[in-house]
Amino acid sequence: MKQNRLYQNIVNKIQEDIKNGIYLVGAKLPPERDLAQQLGVSRTSIREAIIALEIFGIVEVRLGSGVYVLKTPDDLLPQPQNNLDQNIHPLLLPHLKEEDFITPFEVLEARLHIEPYLAELAAKNRTTAQLEQIKEAFLMNVNDNLDQSSDHIGDRLFHIRIAEASQNNAYGFFLKYLLGQHYTDIFSRMRTLYTPEDMPLRSQFEHQEILFAIQNQDAIAAKNAMKKHIQNVINIFSRKI
């Protein structure tokens, strides 16, 4: 039997509380901080659970107000799966499987640890051809933002090209898999809820800083710029509702 993930245990607990009348339909759930303290878990795990409950229509997240109960669940919710119907860059498709699932903050934490090092390696090891590929991906990112694209293919490709420029195929494979996880239902909904309007442009400027450091073969600057970029994404998705 597959063991439940932490967020799934939280989902089940909140469902049981709703079914037992602790939280009535129309009522507002306690703030994330309070739920985290009650259950002895992190706020990010609470957020992932709340988004899962919203995907299945049990609660509604109202930004600036809170989380409200919409209905009483009949059964325990299934685990959200990867949504493979969206526009996914071909580089990511081989690294996605329906049964695989990593939560958004697990993905971002892993990226925070690995991608600064990849940017450092890329600055040291990139070839001229690979630098051109990174630039092309950055320009795609710029055009995506101008077109108000929702699939962020240029953004994903920018990070993939940097991983490839590290000259370590294992890192490239691993990063493609992590980026593929951005297309899960929970990650997509979290992005919809918590992405401010100026986030794509902010990310573009941060990408430009990373690109310049790699172009100048400044490994330390590339590492620091990438770390700042990923941490900023985490901070945005962790901000208070």
Backbone as numpy.savetxt, mean C-alpha at the origin, in Angstrom:
# Nx Ny Nz CAx CAy CAz Cx Cy Cz
-5.48 -26.44 8.23 -6.33 -25.24 8.23 -5.44 -24.00 8.23
-5.78 -23.05 7.34 -4.99 -21.83 7.26 -5.27 -20.94 8.47
-4.20 -20.47 9.11 -4.34 -19.63 10.29 -4.78 -18.23 9.89
-5.71 -17.65 10.66 -6.17 -16.29 10.37 -5.04 -15.29 10.56
-5.04 -14.26 9.73 -4.13 -13.15 9.92 -4.66 -12.29 11.06
-3.79 -11.43 11.61 -4.18 -10.59 12.74 -5.38 -9.72 12.40
-5.35 -9.07 11.23 -6.46 -8.19 10.88 -7.76 -8.98 10.78
-7.68 -10.26 10.32 -8.88 -11.08 10.19 -9.45 -11.42 11.57
-8.58 -11.65 12.55 -9.05 -11.88 13.92 -9.78 -10.65 14.46
-9.26 -9.47 14.11 -9.90 -8.23 14.54 -11.26 -8.08 13.86
-11.31 -8.40 12.56 -12.58 -8.38 11.83 -13.60 -9.27 12.53
-13.19 -10.48 12.86 -14.11 -11.43 13.51 -14.59 -10.92 14.86
-13.68 -10.29 15.62 -14.05 -9.77 16.94 -15.07 -8.64 16.81
-14.84 -7.72 15.88 -15.77 -6.60 15.71 -17.11 -7.11 15.21
-17.09 -8.10 14.31 -18.34 -8.70 13.84 -19.13 -9.30 15.00
-18.44 -10.03 15.86 -19.12 -10.65 16.99 -19.71 -9.59 17.91
-18.98 -8.50 18.11 -19.49 -7.41 18.95 -20.74 -6.78 18.34
-20.76 -6.66 17.01 -21.94 -6.11 16.33 -23.11 -7.08 16.48
-22.85 -8.37 16.26 -23.92 -9.37 16.36 -24.47 -9.47 17.78
-23.61 -9.22 18.77 -24.02 -9.30 20.18 -24.62 -8.00 20.69
-24.75 -7.00 19.82 -25.41 -5.76 20.21 -24.53 -4.76 20.92
-23.23 -5.02 20.99 -22.33 -4.05 21.61 -22.26 -2.79 20.75
-22.23 -3.00 19.43 -22.29 -1.88 18.48 -23.55 -2.07 17.64
-24.50 -1.16 17.75 -25.77 -1.27 17.04 -25.66 -0.68 15.64
-26.57 -1.11 14.76 -26.64 -0.54 13.42 -26.89 0.97 13.53
-26.09 1.74 12.82 -26.19 3.20 12.89 -25.26 3.82 13.90
-24.71 2.98 14.79 -23.82 3.51 15.83 -22.42 3.72 15.27
-21.69 4.57 15.95 -20.31 4.87 15.58 -19.37 3.98 16.38
-18.42 3.35 15.69 -17.42 2.54 16.40 -16.48 3.45 17.18
-15.85 2.92 18.23 -14.85 3.71 18.95 -13.72 4.12 18.01
-13.00 5.18 18.34 -11.85 5.59 17.51 -10.82 4.46 17.39
-10.05 4.51 16.33 -9.03 3.48 16.09 -8.10 3.32 17.30
-7.70 4.44 17.88 -6.78 4.37 19.02 -7.40 3.58 20.17
-8.69 3.81 20.44 -9.36 3.11 21.54 -9.50 1.62 21.23
-9.88 1.31 19.99 -10.00 -0.10 19.61 -8.65 -0.81 19.71
-7.60 -0.12 19.30 -6.26 -0.71 19.37 -5.88 -1.02 20.82
-6.20 -0.10 21.72 -5.89 -0.32 23.14 -6.73 -1.46 23.71
-8.01 -1.51 23.35 -8.89 -2.56 23.85 -8.43 -3.95 23.42
-7.97 -4.05 22.17 -7.62 -5.35 21.61 -6.12 -5.66 21.70
-5.34 -4.68 22.14 -3.91 -4.90 22.29 -3.18 -5.08 20.98
-3.60 -4.30 19.97 -2.98 -4.39 18.65 -2.62 -2.98 18.18
-1.98 -2.89 17.02 -1.59 -1.59 16.48 -2.77 -0.92 15.79
-2.68 0.40 15.64 -3.71 1.14 14.92 -3.76 0.72 13.45
-2.60 0.39 12.88 -2.59 0.00 11.48 -3.36 -1.31 11.26
-3.28 -2.24 12.22 -4.05 -3.48 12.10 -5.54 -3.20 12.21
-5.91 -2.27 13.10 -7.31 -1.86 13.22 -7.78 -1.26 11.90
-6.96 -0.42 11.29 -7.34 0.23 10.04 -7.57 -0.80 8.94
-6.70 -1.79 8.84 -6.86 -2.83 7.82 -8.16 -3.61 8.06
-8.47 -3.89 9.32 -9.70 -4.61 9.64 -10.93 -3.79 9.29
-10.89 -2.50 9.61 -12.03 -1.62 9.32 -12.29 -1.55 7.82
-11.22 -1.46 7.04 -11.38 -1.39 5.58 -11.95 -2.70 5.05
-11.51 -3.83 5.62 -12.08 -5.12 5.21 -13.57 -5.17 5.52
-13.97 -4.69 6.69 -15.38 -4.66 7.05 -16.17 -3.75 6.11
-15.56 -2.65 5.69 -16.25 -1.74 4.78 -16.42 -2.37 3.41
-15.39 -3.08 2.93 -15.48 -3.72 1.62 -16.68 -4.66 1.56
-16.97 -5.32 2.68 -18.08 -6.27 2.72 -19.38 -5.65 3.21
-19.40 -4.31 3.32 -20.66 -3.61 3.59 -21.13 -3.64 5.02
-20.26 -3.99 5.97 -20.66 -4.05 7.37 -20.56 -2.68 8.03
-19.55 -1.91 7.66 -19.38 -0.57 8.21 -19.15 0.42 7.07
-19.23 1.69 7.41 -18.92 2.75 6.45 -17.93 3.71 7.09
-16.85 4.00 6.37 -15.86 4.97 6.84 -16.25 6.34 6.32
-16.48 7.28 7.23 -16.82 8.65 6.85 -15.68 9.55 7.31
-14.88 9.99 6.34 -13.72 10.80 6.67 -14.14 12.06 7.42
-13.43 12.34 8.49 -13.73 13.50 9.31 -14.80 13.25 10.34
-15.42 12.07 10.29 -16.49 11.76 11.24 -16.21 10.48 12.01
-15.91 9.39 11.31 -15.64 8.13 11.99 -16.13 6.94 11.20
-16.30 5.82 11.89 -16.72 4.57 11.26 -18.08 4.17 11.85
-19.05 3.91 10.97 -20.42 3.63 11.41 -20.86 2.24 10.97
-21.64 1.58 11.82 -22.16 0.25 11.53 -23.33 0.36 10.56
-23.26 -0.38 9.45 -24.33 -0.35 8.45 -25.30 -1.51 8.61
-24.78 -2.67 8.99 -25.67 -3.83 9.12 -25.03 -4.86 10.04
-25.86 -5.80 10.48 -25.36 -6.90 11.31 -24.89 -8.02 10.40
-23.66 -8.48 10.56 -23.16 -9.56 9.69 -23.85 -10.88 10.00
-24.13 -11.65 8.96 -24.75 -12.97 9.14 -23.71 -14.04 9.44
-22.58 -13.94 8.76 -21.52 -14.94 8.91 -20.18 -14.23 8.97
-19.15 -15.00 9.34 -17.81 -14.45 9.32 -17.43 -14.12 7.88
-16.75 -13.00 7.72 -16.40 -12.56 6.37 -15.24 -13.37 5.82
-15.25 -13.64 4.52 -14.09 -14.28 3.91 -12.93 -13.30 3.83
-11.74 -13.82 3.64 -10.57 -12.96 3.50 -10.58 -12.32 2.12
-10.40 -10.98 2.04 -10.34 -10.34 0.72 -9.22 -10.95 -0.12
-9.46 -11.05 -1.42 -8.49 -11.64 -2.33 -7.91 -10.57 -3.24
-6.84 -10.94 -3.95 -6.29 -10.05 -4.95 -7.33 -9.79 -6.02
-7.43 -8.55 -6.45 -8.33 -8.19 -7.53 -7.52 -8.13 -8.81
-7.62 -9.17 -9.63 -6.81 -9.25 -10.83 -7.51 -8.67 -12.05
-8.68 -8.05 -11.85 -9.42 -7.50 -12.97 -8.98 -6.07 -13.30
-8.20 -5.45 -12.42 -7.77 -4.09 -12.67 -6.62 -4.08 -13.68
-6.30 -2.88 -14.16 -5.18 -2.73 -15.08 -3.88 -2.88 -14.31
-3.21 -3.99 -14.52 -1.95 -4.27 -13.83 -0.85 -4.36 -14.87
0.27 -3.73 -14.59 1.37 -3.76 -15.54 1.82 -5.20 -15.76
2.10 -5.59 -17.01 2.50 -6.98 -17.30 3.68 -7.47 -16.46
4.55 -6.56 -16.04 5.68 -6.97 -15.22 5.24 -7.54 -13.87
4.03 -7.15 -13.43 3.56 -7.58 -12.12 2.73 -8.86 -12.17
2.11 -9.14 -13.30 1.17 -10.25 -13.39 1.74 -11.60 -12.97
2.97 -11.96 -13.39 3.48 -13.28 -13.00 3.70 -13.43 -11.50
3.65 -12.33 -10.78 3.97 -12.37 -9.36 2.73 -12.30 -8.48
1.56 -12.45 -9.10 0.31 -12.42 -8.35 -0.38 -13.77 -8.41
-0.92 -14.18 -7.28 -1.72 -15.40 -7.23 -2.98 -15.09 -6.42
-4.08 -15.70 -6.80 -5.35 -15.43 -6.12 -5.27 -15.73 -4.63
-4.52 -16.78 -4.26 -4.54 -17.19 -2.86 -3.57 -16.40 -2.00
-2.70 -15.60 -2.63 -1.72 -14.83 -1.87 -2.35 -13.56 -1.33
-1.98 -13.19 -0.11 -2.49 -11.94 0.43 -1.54 -11.42 1.50
-1.10 -10.20 1.32 -0.27 -9.51 2.31 -0.98 -8.19 2.60
-1.08 -7.82 3.86 -1.83 -6.62 4.20 -1.05 -5.37 3.79
-1.75 -4.24 3.59 -1.09 -3.03 3.11 0.10 -2.57 3.94
-0.05 -2.57 5.26 1.05 -2.07 6.08 2.21 -3.06 6.16
1.93 -4.35 5.96 3.03 -5.32 5.83 3.83 -5.02 4.57
3.12 -4.73 3.49 3.79 -4.39 2.22 4.65 -3.15 2.40
4.08 -2.11 2.98 4.80 -0.84 3.12 5.99 -0.97 4.07
5.83 -1.75 5.14 6.95 -1.95 6.06 8.10 -2.67 5.35
7.76 -3.69 4.56 8.80 -4.41 3.83 9.48 -3.49 2.82
8.69 -2.67 2.14 9.26 -1.74 1.17 10.17 -0.72 1.85
9.80 -0.29 3.05 10.62 0.68 3.77 11.99 0.11 4.10
12.05 -1.19 4.34 13.33 -1.82 4.68 14.18 -2.13 3.45
13.53 -2.50 2.35 14.31 -2.97 1.20 14.60 -1.89 0.16
13.65 -0.99 -0.09 13.82 -0.08 -1.23 14.91 0.98 -1.04
15.14 1.52 0.15 16.27 2.44 0.28 17.60 1.78 -0.11
17.76 0.51 0.27 18.97 -0.21 -0.10 19.04 -0.43 -1.61
17.89 -0.70 -2.24 17.87 -0.88 -3.69 18.25 0.42 -4.40
17.77 1.54 -3.89 18.13 2.83 -4.48 19.63 3.09 -4.33
20.17 2.72 -3.18 21.61 2.87 -2.96 22.40 2.02 -3.96
21.97 0.75 -4.13 22.65 -0.13 -5.08 22.51 0.38 -6.51
21.32 0.89 -6.84 21.10 1.40 -8.20 22.02 2.57 -8.50
22.20 3.45 -7.51 23.09 4.60 -7.71 24.53 4.13 -7.95
24.91 3.05 -7.31 26.28 2.54 -7.46 26.45 1.72 -8.75
25.42 0.94 -9.10 25.60 -0.11 -10.11 24.89 0.13 -11.43
24.02 1.11 -11.52 23.19 1.26 -12.72 24.05 1.51 -13.95
23.58 0.97 -15.07 24.21 1.24 -16.35 23.55 2.46 -16.98
24.13 2.95 -18.04 23.53 4.08 -18.75 22.16 3.70 -19.30
22.05 2.48 -19.82 20.77 2.02 -20.36 19.72 1.92 -19.26
20.11 1.45 -18.09 19.16 1.33 -16.98 18.74 2.70 -16.47
19.66 3.65 -16.48 19.29 5.01 -16.09 18.24 5.56 -17.04
18.38 5.29 -18.32 17.39 5.75 -19.29 16.03 5.10 -19.04
16.03 3.83 -18.63 14.77 3.15 -18.32 14.11 3.77 -17.09
14.91 4.14 -16.11 14.36 4.80 -14.92 13.76 6.15 -15.30
14.46 6.88 -16.18 13.95 8.18 -16.64 12.64 8.00 -17.41
12.58 6.98 -18.26 11.36 6.73 -19.03 10.18 6.42 -18.10
10.45 5.64 -17.06 9.39 5.32 -16.10 8.95 6.58 -15.36
9.91 7.45 -15.03 9.56 8.70 -14.36 8.67 9.57 -15.26
9.01 9.65 -16.54 8.19 10.43 -17.47 6.79 9.82 -17.61
6.70 8.50 -17.55 5.39 7.85 -17.57 4.60 8.24 -16.33
5.29 8.30 -15.19 4.68 8.73 -13.93 4.13 10.15 -14.06
4.92 11.04 -14.67 4.49 12.43 -14.88 3.24 12.47 -15.76
3.26 11.71 -16.86 2.11 11.69 -17.77 0.88 11.08 -17.11
1.09 10.05 -16.28 -0.03 9.47 -15.54 -0.71 10.53 -14.68
0.11 11.35 -14.02 -0.44 12.39 -13.15 -1.18 13.45 -13.97
-0.63 13.80 -15.12 -1.30 14.78 -15.98 -2.64 14.25 -16.47
-2.69 12.94 -16.72 -3.92 12.31 -17.20 -4.84 11.88 -16.06
-4.39 12.13 -14.80 -5.14 11.72 -13.60 -5.44 10.22 -13.63
-4.42 9.46 -14.00 -4.55 8.01 -14.07 -4.79 7.42 -12.68
-5.58 6.36 -12.63 -5.87 5.71 -11.35 -5.07 4.43 -11.15
-4.35 3.96 -12.19 -3.64 2.69 -12.04 -2.17 2.86 -11.66
-1.63 4.09 -11.79 -0.28 4.40 -11.29 0.79 3.48 -11.88
0.66 3.14 -13.15 1.62 2.23 -13.77 3.02 2.84 -13.80
3.12 4.14 -14.13 4.43 4.79 -14.16 5.11 4.76 -12.81
4.33 4.98 -11.75 4.86 4.93 -10.39 5.44 3.55 -10.10
4.67 2.51 -10.38 5.13 1.14 -10.12 6.38 0.83 -10.93
6.36 1.22 -12.21 7.47 0.90 -13.09 8.74 1.62 -12.66
8.60 2.83 -12.13 9.76 3.58 -11.63 10.49 2.78 -10.56
9.73 2.23 -9.63 10.34 1.45 -8.54 10.92 0.13 -9.06
10.25 -0.47 -10.04 10.76 -1.72 -10.62 12.09 -1.48 -11.32
12.17 -0.41 -12.09 13.41 -0.12 -12.83 14.58 0.13 -11.88
14.30 0.76 -10.75 15.36 0.97 -9.76 15.83 -0.36 -9.20
14.88 -1.25 -8.90 15.24 -2.57 -8.39 16.08 -3.33 -9.40
15.71 -3.24 -10.67 16.48 -3.92 -11.72 17.89 -3.35 -11.83
18.03 -2.05 -11.59 19.34 -1.41 -11.70 20.25 -1.76 -10.52
19.71 -2.42 -9.51 20.54 -2.86 -8.38 21.49 -3.97 -8.80
21.19 -4.60 -9.95 21.97 -5.72 -10.49 21.82 -7.00 -9.67
20.71 -7.09 -8.94 20.41 -8.31 -8.19 19.01 -8.75 -8.57
18.90 -9.82 -9.34 17.61 -10.26 -9.84 16.64 -10.67 -8.74
17.18 -11.17 -7.63 16.32 -11.59 -6.52 15.57 -10.40 -5.94
16.26 -9.27 -5.79 15.60 -8.07 -5.28 14.51 -7.60 -6.24
14.82 -7.67 -7.54 13.84 -7.26 -8.53 12.59 -8.11 -8.47
12.76 -9.42 -8.35 11.62 -10.33 -8.27 10.79 -10.03 -7.03
11.46 -9.85 -5.90 10.78 -9.61 -4.63 9.97 -8.31 -4.68
10.56 -7.26 -5.25 9.86 -5.98 -5.29 8.64 -6.05 -6.21
8.76 -6.74 -7.34 7.62 -6.88 -8.23 6.46 -7.57 -7.51
6.78 -8.55 -6.70 5.74 -9.24 -5.94 5.08 -8.28 -4.95
5.88 -7.50 -4.23 5.33 -6.55 -3.27 4.45 -5.51 -3.96
4.91 -5.00 -5.09 4.13 -3.99 -5.80 2.83 -4.57 -6.33
2.84 -5.84 -6.69 1.61 -6.48 -7.12 0.55 -6.48 -6.03
1.00 -6.50 -4.77 0.06 -6.51 -3.65 -0.69 -5.18 -3.51
-0.24 -4.14 -4.22 -0.96 -2.87 -4.19 -2.31 -2.96 -4.89
-2.57 -4.08 -5.57 -3.83 -4.23 -6.30 -4.85 -5.07 -5.54
-4.59 -5.39 -4.28 -5.60 -6.09 -3.49 -6.75 -5.15 -3.18
-7.90 -5.72 -2.85 -9.08 -4.91 -2.54 -8.82 -3.96 -1.38
-8.16 -4.47 -0.32 -7.93 -3.63 0.86 -7.00 -2.47 0.52
-5.91 -2.76 -0.21 -4.96 -1.69 -0.54 -5.64 -0.66 -1.44
-6.42 -1.13 -2.42 -7.10 -0.20 -3.33 -8.07 0.71 -2.57
-8.82 0.12 -1.63 -9.78 0.92 -0.87 -9.05 1.88 0.07
-7.97 1.44 0.69 -7.21 2.32 1.57 -6.66 3.51 0.78
-6.19 3.24 -0.43 -5.67 4.32 -1.27 -6.78 5.31 -1.62
-7.98 4.80 -1.91 -9.11 5.67 -2.24 -9.49 6.55 -1.05
-9.50 5.96 0.14 -9.93 6.69 1.33 -8.92 7.72 1.80
-7.65 7.37 1.77 -6.66 8.17 2.49 -5.67 8.93 1.61
-5.80 8.81 0.28 -4.87 9.53 -0.58 -5.34 10.96 -0.77
-4.59 11.95 -0.29 -4.97 13.35 -0.53 -4.78 13.70 -2.01
-5.46 14.73 -2.45 -5.44 15.08 -3.87 -4.03 15.37 -4.37
-3.18 15.92 -3.51 -1.84 16.31 -3.97 -0.81 15.20 -3.80
-1.23 14.02 -3.34 -0.25 12.95 -3.10 0.47 12.51 -4.37
-0.23 12.31 -5.51 0.51 11.91 -6.72 1.59 12.91 -7.10
1.29 14.21 -6.96 2.29 15.22 -7.31 3.44 15.22 -6.31
3.12 15.05 -5.04 4.18 14.96 -4.03 5.09 13.78 -4.30
4.48 12.64 -4.63 5.28 11.45 -4.95 6.15 11.68 -6.18
5.60 12.40 -7.14 6.37 12.70 -8.35 7.62 13.50 -8.01
7.48 14.52 -7.16 8.65 15.32 -6.77 9.66 14.47 -5.99
9.15 13.56 -5.16 10.05 12.68 -4.42 10.75 11.71 -5.37
10.03 11.23 -6.38 10.65 10.38 -7.39 11.76 11.13 -8.13
11.50 12.39 -8.41 12.50 13.20 -9.11 13.78 13.33 -8.28
13.61 13.50 -6.98 14.77 13.59 -6.08 15.57 12.28 -6.11
14.85 11.16 -6.09 15.51 9.85 -6.16 16.23 9.69 -7.49
15.57 10.08 -8.57 16.15 9.97 -9.91 17.44 10.77 -10.01
17.43 12.00 -9.54 18.63 12.84 -9.62 19.79 12.21 -8.85
19.50 11.64 -7.69 20.55 11.02 -6.88 21.14 9.81 -7.60
20.28 9.00 -8.22 20.77 7.84 -8.97 21.56 8.29 -10.19
21.06 9.31 -10.86 21.75 9.84 -12.04 23.14 10.34 -11.67
23.26 10.99 -10.51 24.54 11.52 -10.05 25.39 10.48 -9.34
24.86 9.26 -9.26 25.54 8.14 -8.58 25.90 8.49 -7.13
24.97 9.21 -6.50 25.10 9.57 -5.09 24.30 8.55 -4.28
24.97 7.50 -3.84 24.29 6.37 -3.21 23.59 6.76 -1.91
24.24 7.58 -1.10 23.65 7.97 0.19 22.40 8.82 -0.03
22.49 9.77 -0.96 21.34 10.62 -1.25 20.17 9.80 -1.80
20.49 8.83 -2.66 19.44 7.97 -3.22 18.76 7.16 -2.13
19.56 6.60 -1.25 19.02 5.81 -0.13 18.12 6.66 0.76
18.59 7.84 1.12 17.82 8.71 2.01 16.54 9.22 1.35
16.62 9.53 0.06 15.44 10.03 -0.65 14.37 8.95 -0.76
14.80 7.72 -1.02 13.83 6.63 -1.11 13.20 6.34 0.26
14.02 6.36 1.30 13.49 6.13 2.65 12.45 7.18 3.01
12.75 8.44 2.70 11.81 9.52 2.98 10.51 9.32 2.20
10.64 8.90 0.95 9.47 8.70 0.09 8.54 7.62 0.65
9.08 6.45 0.97 8.25 5.36 1.47 7.66 5.71 2.84
8.45 6.37 3.68 7.94 6.76 5.00 6.80 7.76 4.87
6.89 8.66 3.90 5.81 9.61 3.68 4.51 8.90 3.29
4.63 7.85 2.47 3.45 7.08 2.08 2.83 6.42 3.32
3.68 5.83 4.16 3.18 5.20 5.39 2.49 6.23 6.27
3.09 7.40 6.40 2.50 8.44 7.25 1.13 8.87 6.73
0.99 8.97 5.42 -0.29 9.38 4.84 -1.36 8.33 5.11
-1.02 7.06 4.92 -2.02 6.01 5.13 -2.29 5.74 6.61
-1.44 6.29 7.48 -1.63 6.10 8.92 -2.34 7.29 9.57
-2.59 8.34 8.80 -3.14 9.56 9.39 -4.55 9.32 9.93
-4.93 10.15 10.86 -6.22 10.01 11.53 -7.37 10.23 10.54
-8.43 9.43 10.70 -9.61 9.58 9.85 -10.26 10.93 10.11
